Amino acid sequence: MADQFVAKLVAGDVKTASGMVSSSARAPVLKNLRAGKMDKNYWKQALQGAQRQGVARAIRRDRIVTLINSQGQTIRITLRKGRSYEVYSLAVSKLKSKTKTKAKTRTKARTKTSSSRRRRQ
């Protein structure tokens, strides 16, 4: 369902995609999509090259699908079960780079060891 939703938006089929959105959707972006106020280019930019990351997680009535787009942003789509699964929530967040955090910890480790060497002398 989430894959179909993303495919419809990237293809520019906003009308069909808006039918997949729940009437009780919380996100303003989804509310605007249902109302037909959103621009097609907005969705193409946000969902460009979106690939599914692992399996959907199940939490009560919801299924949470995680995607990563070409810009390295994480997109979380929440599907809520009614008669069928409908898009309930959509969140976009920035993916943190793992290499930067490793480099920072290495630098911290070096400073700790060098300061402990100074104390010994």
C-alpha atoms as one frame of an Amber mdcrd trajectory, in Angstrom:
protein
   0.000   0.000   0.000   2.763   2.483   0.921   4.739   1.499  -2.175   1.672
   2.090  -4.362   1.069   5.443  -2.662   4.641   6.597  -3.325   4.534   5.311
  -6.921   1.298   7.228  -7.633   2.706  10.468  -6.206   5.993  10.197  -8.103
   4.065   9.457 -11.317   1.947  12.566 -10.726  -1.343  10.725 -10.165  -2.391
  12.896  -7.220  -6.093  12.083  -7.586  -5.632   8.338  -7.010  -3.081   8.931
  -4.241  -5.469  11.265  -2.412  -8.012   8.430  -2.362  -5.509   6.340  -0.405
  -5.277   8.947   2.385  -7.387   8.415   5.500 -10.125  10.964   6.213  -8.726
  11.285   9.748  -5.144  11.968   8.571  -3.229  14.192  11.002  -0.442  15.686
   8.901  -1.240  19.017   7.211   0.488  17.777   4.059  -1.915  14.848   3.821
  -4.912  17.076   4.552  -3.860  19.348   1.697  -3.378  16.330  -0.560  -6.937
  15.158   0.167  -8.227  18.660  -0.568  -6.276  18.733  -3.855  -4.206  21.787
  -2.889  -0.746  20.206  -3.220   1.542  20.726  -6.208   2.696  17.626  -8.129
   6.309  18.834  -8.175   6.431  18.921  -4.364   5.832  15.179  -4.158   8.292
  14.414  -6.949  11.058  16.244  -5.064  10.304  14.738  -1.660   9.848  11.157
  -2.854  12.482  11.090  -5.610  14.315   7.757  -5.526  12.486   6.570  -2.403
  13.402   2.999  -1.507  11.884   0.849   1.165  14.032   0.239   4.229  13.293
  -3.175   5.718   9.897  -4.590   6.612   6.851  -2.672   7.863   6.540  -2.608
  11.661   3.195  -3.452  13.222   1.925  -1.421  16.172  -1.688  -2.224  17.084
  -3.832  -1.162  14.099  -0.958   0.636  12.384   1.746  -0.431   9.965   4.800
   1.822   9.808   6.805   1.742   6.584  10.223   3.400   6.414  11.649   4.713
   3.144  14.840   6.599   2.301  14.875   9.047  -0.618  17.760  10.094  -2.872
  18.608  13.068  -0.618  19.218  10.781   2.368  16.031  11.736   4.194  14.015
   9.151   6.101  10.312   9.048   5.234   7.965   7.293   7.677   4.508   6.427
   6.357   1.934   5.182   8.864  -0.889   3.059   7.490  -3.998   2.659   9.646
  -6.411  -0.207   9.243 -10.084   0.576   8.751 -11.906  -1.292   6.011  -8.490
  -1.471   4.369  -5.129   0.146   5.107  -5.078   3.897   4.460  -2.259   6.438
   4.749  -2.673   8.053   8.164   0.581   9.908   8.767   3.666  10.937   6.826
   6.877  12.223   8.420  10.163  13.265   6.817  13.371  13.539   8.829  17.041
  13.972   8.060  19.272  10.894   8.172  22.387  11.320  10.320  25.683  10.358
   8.763  27.357   7.461  10.561  30.853   8.321   9.350  30.791  11.731  11.017
  29.840  10.290  14.395  32.612   7.696  14.188  35.147  10.386  13.354  34.014
  12.470  16.333  34.378   9.536  18.732  37.855   8.798  17.384  38.891  12.394
  17.983  37.517  12.297  21.524  39.367   9.048  22.201  42.632  10.558  20.971
  42.310  13.610  23.190  41.573  11.445  26.220  44.618   9.253  25.676  46.921
  12.187  25.031  45.745  13.967  28.189  46.245  10.799  30.255  49.790  10.510
  28.884  50.499  14.055  29.986  49.362  13.245  33.517  51.704  10.268  33.748
  54.756  12.382  32.898
